[in-house]
């Protein structure tokens, strides 16, 4: 007899379909994308796949700036909720504390949810240890940005951070960008507020990574693989830069994945969905 709390990962694991945002003052409104300075609510789908019921399991909700490595120190707690689940039950759990996304990346920060109970504790974790989402069924992460681009922009730029989780020595960090089929976002359509899956955009063959600081001018697209030295416990700013094709048709999109690689496996990652901009979109309405 045991309690087994799960929040499911996605494919890749940092695209969990079990975490979503309602960009509204009413948490019962439809899911969608968060926007800077617009009140939102975060939900998580929690599963008890054990054979024993659990009362008042704790569900924590965090946000973090766009980053490939997230720790309890670099994440910010949004709020904590509780849920009781019978054996085999699944519940959608609301973070009762509203979340107001910051201006970073227009509010498209990373979200993390964690479910645990005294009868099913989460593994111990230090304040500077990265959240080990793939290895911990209690944790899930949704790290995706939807960015708009116009052909006349020439380049699309997405700033983010990488980190060195090593505590005692400077390490060379490998970060990799790759294009992925838009099809992998199908399980997230409703949660992203999209009615249908966009078609694959033509072009976007030229993209890469480069060191970046706010206000820095971008001249080149960089390379898909970038190695950079990062001091222990520190973060460095990078940018994904993609050349926007001359024709970027409505109803199409390009999906790029950014992953920090350790021993040929992603230590952390994020997705960037690039869609055509609506030239007449000047404001964002709440809700």
C-alpha positions, 0 to 999 in steps of 0.5 A: 500500500503506497501513495504515488504522486505524479505530475507528468512530463512532456516530450521533451520532458520540459514541455509538461501538458500537466501545467497551464496558465489562465491569463485572467482574474478568473481562474475558470477562464480558458487557458492561454499565454501569460503576459507581463503585468497581467494577472494570471492563475497557474494550474497543475494536474496531479495524479495519485497512481498509488494504491492508497488515498492521500489527504492534503498533499502539498502542491507547490508552484514556481516561476523562473526566468527563461533558463536551461538550469533552474534551482530553488534559489533561482526559482520564485515560489508563486504559492502553495495549494493542497489536494486530497486524492483517492487511489488512482485519482487525478485532480486539477489543482489551482494555485490560489495565489495569483501570479503577475508575470514580470516583464522578462520575455513579456511574461513567458517565464518557466513554470514548475509544479511539485506535488508531495505528501508526508507519506510520499515525500519529495527527494531531498534537494539543496538550494543550489541543486537543479530541479531534476525533473526527469528523475522525479515524478513529483516534479514537472516543468513547462518551459515554452515561449511563443514569440512573434516575428515579422519578415522585415525584422530580419532576425528573431532574438530570444534572450535566456540564461544558462547556469553552472550547477557545479559548486566548486569549479568553473565548468565549460557548459554546452548549449545546443539549439535544434529545430523540432517538428511543431507536431510535438506541441499537439498535447499542449494546444489547449494549454497554449490557447491555440485552436489548431496546430500551425503548419511547419514554416519554411525557412528558419534554417539559419539559427544559433546561439551567442553570448548576450547582454541586455541592449547588445546589438546582434549581428550574426545568428551564431552557431547551433552548438555553443560552449561557454565557461561559467563560474560555479553557481553562476548564470550567464546570458545567452540569446537564440538568434534566428534569421526570419525568412522573407516569407513567413506565412500566417498559420505557420510556425517554427519550433526551436529547442534549446538544451544544456547538455551534460553527458549527452543528455539535456540537463535542462531545456526550453522551447521557442515557438516562432509565429508570424506577428500580427502587424495590427496587434498593439495592445494585449487585452486581459483575459 
